[in-house]
């Protein structure tokens, strides 16, 4: 199987096959509306505006699995994002990214790019401390650790990078720029 064999569900419960994005660069991100990383929506929208015409698609998958930080309905989430961050990229139906109800897409993404750490800096240290309390063995499994984990997919459908939420959006921009 490859990335194009998977689909996501739109807020109106329609299946959207990722094969619709063949030949495009995709950034797939699990998001939240009430998280310390929520301001990354601004950076994501800037990326979308900068690179969309060159072939970038952002797939926004809201997720409520991390401290209940996405409590609203799909409609409320969409309204929040468009009003507060002027997002134009498509949002999907709120979904799980870990566990028995995870989207099959996420099982695939994690099999292609596992967890390699939070990096350095204050946010990285804070995330490590938080995760140690939740799962002492968090470093040794590929699960999504928190909101705003991003997977970068090249034009051939290869999952080429995983960015933890603590990674600089500048690094995400640089990686996208190399692929568009």
N, C-alpha and C positions, 0 to 999 in steps of 0.2 A: 504494500500500500504506500501511497505517497500523499502529500498534502492535498492534492486535487481530488482525492477520494472522499474527503470529509466535507461536511456541511455544518453550518451554524443556523440558528433559528432567529428570525427577525422578530421584533416586538409584536407583529401581527400574526405570529405563529406560522410563518412560511419558511420552508427550508431554503437556505441560500448556499448553493454548492460553491466551494472555493475554486472549482474549475472555472468559474466566471472570471477569476483573476489570473488565469494563465498568462504568462508573459509580463506580469506586473510584479513589483516589489511589494511585499506585505509586511506590515508591522502589526502583530496580533498582541493585544494587551488586555489583561483583566483589570478592571477599573472599579473605583468606589467614589461615592460622592461625599463621604464624611471622614476622610482619611488625611493624615498629615501629608501624604503624597498627592492629594487631589489637585493641588495647583499645577501638577504636571499636565493637566488637561490643556493649560495655556501653551505649554511647550509642544504638546502633541498637535494642537491646532496650527501652531507656527510651522511645524514640520510638514503638515498636510498642505498648507498654503504654499510652502516653498517648493515641494517636490511632487505634488499631485499631478501636475501637467506633464511631469517627466516619468510618470508611471508608478508613483507610490499610492498604495491603498492602506488605510488604517482600519483594522477590524477591532472595534471596541466591544468587549464582552464584560458588562457589569457583573460583579460577583459579591455576594454577601457572606462569604465564608470566613472572613477575617475580622473578628471583633464586631460583627454586625454593622459594618460601616457603609452598607448600601441598603438601607431599610425600605426605600420607596418602591413604588410600582415602576414598570418600564416607562410609562408615560411621565411619571414624576422625575425619574432619572434623566430622561431626555430633555424635559423642560429645564431642569437645573443646569445641565451642561450647555444647552444652547443659550440660555439667558445669562449665565455667569461667565462662560468661556467662549461663547459664540462658535461652538463646535459645528463643523459641517460634515465631518466624516460619519459613516454609518455606525449606529449602535445596534447591538444585537440584544436578544432577550437575556435577562439576568439568568446566569447559569453557574453551576459548580465547576471548579477547575481541579479539585482533588476529591478523593473518596469514591464510594460506590456509585454516586450519581454524577460524576464528572463527565463533561463532554468528551466523547471519544477523541475529538481533536486534541484535547489537552493530554490525554494518555500518549498520543503520538508525539506531540511537541516535546514532552518531557523525556520521551525515549530518544529523541534526536539531540537534545541539549539539556544535560542535567545541571544540577545546582553546583556552582563552583565557588560560592562564597559571596559575601556582601562587599568586599573590597576594604578600603580603609576610610578613616574619617569618623566624625561624630555620629552621623546617621548609621553608618555600618556597625559601629560598636553598639549603638542603641538597638538596632535590629537583632544583632547576635544575642544580646542580653535578653531581649524579649522572647526570642525563639527558644533559647535554652530553657526558659520556664515552661514553655508550651510543649516542647519535644526535645529532650536532652540529646537525641540522636539526629537532629534536623540536618546536620551537615552531610549525612550519609544516605540521603534519599533524594530523588529528583523532584519531589513535590514542590508546588508553588508555595513560596514562603509567605507572601504578602501581596497586597494590592499593587498594581502597576508594574508587574513583571512583564517584560516584553520579549517577544520572539520575532526575529527578523528572518524573512524568507526571501530568497533571491528570485530572479525571473524564471529560473528553471524549476522552482518549487522546492529547493533545498533549504532546510532550516539551518541558517549559517551562524546565528548568534542568539544568545539569551542574555538579557539585561535585567539584573535585579533592580528593584525600585530605588536603591541607594546609588546606582550608577548615574553619573552625570549625563544629563540630556545632551550635552555637547558631544559626548562619545556616541550617543545614539545617532545624532545628526551626522557625524563624520562617517559612521558605518553605512547609513542610508545613502549618503552622497556618493559613496564608492559603488553602489549598486544601481542607482538610477541612470 
